[in-house]
């Protein structure tokens, strides 16, 4: 066991994947000599050379187009998109080529591409640096979408993603890069892609979240416990496919659910979760699913982001609504 930041765990996961498979290559803007904007690839070019850890031009569409060719020839490219808002120039490559190739070739060709994207707000960044674009990709058949929340999961799931024959969007909440935790780099375990995990058991309501808000949900569970409310916290990890077995089992036990994410509410992942939970758990629900999300606005200037991002108070207000207590959600209805 070693204590690592989440950024350090991602670096260790990339190193392990590069060591285990000579067909793994890393690509991205400034990931080589600089080690990436967040230093996630620090030292990897010195260790594995510039042919396996490649600095690319500032052209996201070109990065993904090159990755398609490499994957077609048997490589496993891992592309770093420098910031979440920079992925849009590569959107056409991802949804028109990467997502469709296996179906287009009737399974003859797979594109094992991992696309790493730092996501979300909370660090005071400029415009185009704090987006949460997961709904675009979770809506696209042919893509797996993963979001990690702590160092151990970052280490494990990154290697799972690289080893997977499906293309994977791998979201890393940038405000958690410095989150520290124990990481076991030697444990043997089954692949965790496609599975959620129950981080805290509870009886009164289920909180479903992922990525940067997992820590907020755990803090909310602690605060609610002081008031005698027992919250169960689920980290989705996999946004596509969703682990409905784990989510539904929890909601059937508690009868109430709050879904929270940083992206805007309308047509976000929370809407799919609310609908899916209602379909699967209608007879068990004591209250309609409650969503606590970012607002339906372009991401605000950094001085205002604290009002935009779901925080402890907004999440606890959502819990009150799910429990039938007075809350601001009643005013909105």
N, C-alpha and C positions, 0 to 999 in steps of 0.2 A: 504494500500500500504506500502511495505517495500523495502528499498534499499538492494539488495543482490548481491554478486558475482554470476557468473554462477555456480561455485562449490557449493556455499551455497544454490542456488535454487534447484540444483539436490538433495542435502541432504534433503531439505524441501519436495521435491516431493516424495522421498523414504519414509520419515516419514509419509506423508499423505497416501501413498499406504499401508504401514504396518498397520496403524491405521484403515483404512477403510475395510481391508480384512484380516482375520486371516490366510488365505491360502497363502498369499504372504510371501516368504522367500528369503533372500539374501544369496548369496554364492560367495566366491572368496578368493584369496590369500591375507592375511593380512587385510581383511576388518573389522574384529571384534575389537580386542583390539587396534590395531594400527589405525583403521579408514580408511585404504586404503592408497596407496602411495600418492594420491592427497587429502586425508582426506575427500573424498566425503561421506563416511559412518561414519564419526566421531560421536561418541556418540550413535549410533543406537543400538549397542550390549548392552550397559549399560541399554538402555531404553526398549528394546524388548527381551533381553536374547539371549544366544548362540544357542538356538534351532531355532531361526528365523533369526539371523544374524551370519552366520557360516563361520569360517575360514576353508579353505580347503588346502589339500596338493598342492605342486607346480606341478600340472598336469592338464593342460587345457582340455585334452580329458576326464579325469576323472570327472572334473567339469561338462562338458556338458552331459556326460553319466549319471551322477547322476541326473542332471536336467531333462533329458528325463524320468527317472523313477518317479521322483516326480510329473512332469506334468501329466504323465499317470495316477497317483493316485489322481489327482484333485488339486494339488498345483499349485501356480504361481511363479515359481522360477525366480529370477533376478540374473543373473550371471555377475560378473565383471571380464573382462579380463584386466590384469594389464596394459599392453601396446599393441598397435595395432599389432606389430610384433609377439606377443605371441599367437595370435589367430590361427596360422597355425596348431599347434598340435591338435586343436579341429576341424579343417576344415572337416574331414571325418564325425564326429558326426553331424555337422551342416548341411552339404549338403546331407548326405546319410540317416540320421535318422530324424532330426528335421524338415527339409524342406519337407519331403515326407510323414510323418505319416498320415496327414489328407487325402491325395489322396490314400495312400496305404490301408486305412481302409474305403474308400468310405464315409468319413465324420463322421464315428463313433467315432474317437479319434482325439482330438485337443491337441496341445502342446503349451499352452500359456507361452512361455519362452521369457524373455527379456534378451538380451545379450548386456551389456554395454561395449563399447570399447573407450578408449581415443585414438584419431587419430591425424595424421598429424604432421608437423614439426613446427619449429619456436621457440623451447626452448633450442636448443643446446644439444640434447640428443645423446646418443651413438647409434650404429647400432641396428636394430630391435626395435627401440623406436620412429620412426617417419614415419611409413608407412601410406599409404592411400589405404586400401584394399577394398573400397566400390564396385568396379566393379565385383569382384569375387562373391559377395553376391547378388548384384542387378541382376546378370545374372542367379541366381538360382531361378526357380519357387518354390513357397511355402513359401518364406521369404518376410517379409516387411523390408525395409531398411529406416532408419530415420537419419537425421543429424540436430543437433540443433545449433543455432548461438548466442542466447542471453539468459539472465536469465529467462524472462517470458516464452519463448518457452521451455526452459529446464524444468521448473517446470510443465508446462501443458502437454507437449508431453510425458514426462516420465510416468506420470500417465496414459495417454491414451495408451501407449505401454503396460504397465503392465496389464491394464484392457482388452486388446485386446486378442481374442482367437487364433490369429495367432502368430507364432514366429516372433520376431522383433529384428533386428540388430540395436542397438541404438548407433550412433556415436557421440562422444563428442570431439570437437576440443580442445586439451589440452592447446593450447596457449591462449585460451579464458576463461579458468577457473576463472581468476581473473577479467574478464570484469564485471563491475557493471551496474545495471539497476534497475528500479522499478518493483516489482513483486506484483501482486494482488493475494493473496492466497485464497481469498474468493469468487471470481467471478464465476458465472455460465455461461457455454459456451458449445457449441457442440464440440464433439471430432474433433480434427484437423488432425488426421492421414490421409495421402493420399492427403493432400492439400498443394499447394504452397501459398506464399503470396507476394504481391507487396509492397515492403518497400518504394519505391520512384517512383513517376510517372514521365514519361518523354515522349518526342515526337520524338527524333532523332535516338535512338538506344536502344535496350534492352540488359541488362547484366544479364545473368542467372548464378547463383552460389549457394553455400551452405556452411555451416560449417564455418571454419576459415577464408574463403575469403569473407564472407559477409561484414565484416567491411572494407576490402580493396575496395570492389565494391562501398560501400557508400562514401568512401573517394574519389574514382575516379569520382563519380558523382558530388561531390562538386568541385573538380578540373576542371572537364569538363565544369561545369556551369560558371566558371570564364572566359572561352573562348567562351561562347555562345552556348555550346552544351548541350542538355537536354537528360540525360540518365534515362531510367527506370530500376530499380533494382528489380529483382525477387530472393527471397530466396526459393529454391525448397522445403526445409524441407524433403519431401518424395522423396527418390531416387528410390524406387520401392514400389508401382507404382508411376509413374511420373504424375503429374497433368497437362496433356496436354491442358486442357481447358484454364487454366490460362496462360500458356506459349504461346500457339498459339494466344490467344486474344491479348496479348501484342505485339508479333512480327507482327501481321497483322496491328496493329496501327503504329508501328515505321518503319517497313520495313527492319530493320537491327538488327543483333543479335551477341553478343559476349558471348561465354560460357567459364567459367574459373573454374579450380579446381587444387588441389595440386598434384594429381596423374599424372603419365606419360601420354603422349598424346595418344599413340597407343592403340586402343581397350579400351579406357577409357570411362567413362560416357559421356564425351563431344562428343565422336563420335556418341553415341546413340542419344544425344540431337540434334546434327547437322543434322543427318539423319531424325529424327522424325519431326524436325521443317521444313526441306525442303519438306518432304512429305505433311505436313499439310498446309504449308504457301508459297508454291513455287510461286504462282501468285502474292504474296504480297512482295516478297523479292526484294530489290534493290541491294543486294550484297550477296554473299555466306556467310553462317555462319562462324565466325572466332573463333578458339579455342586458349585460352591462358592457358597453363598448365605447370606442371613440365616436365622435360626432360625425354627422354627414357633411363634412367640410373638407376642403384641401388641408393637408397637414399645416397647422398654424406655425407662425414664427416661434423660435425657441423660447422666447420670454413667456409665451402663453401655453406651451405644451403641457405644463403641469395641470392646467384646467381641462385639457383634452384627453389625456391618458387616464384610463380607469385606475383609481387608487383605492386605498384601504377604505375610506369613508364611502365612496360610491359603491364599492362591492358590498359592504355591510348594509347599505341602503337597499341594494338588490336582494340581499338575503332577507331583510325585513319584509320586502314585498312578497317574496316567495312564501314566507311564514304567515302572511296575512296581516302583518302589522302596518301601521301608518308609515308611508314612505313617499318620496318625491315621485315615484312611479305612478301613484294614484293621480297626482296632479296632471301628469302627461296624458293619461287616458281620458 
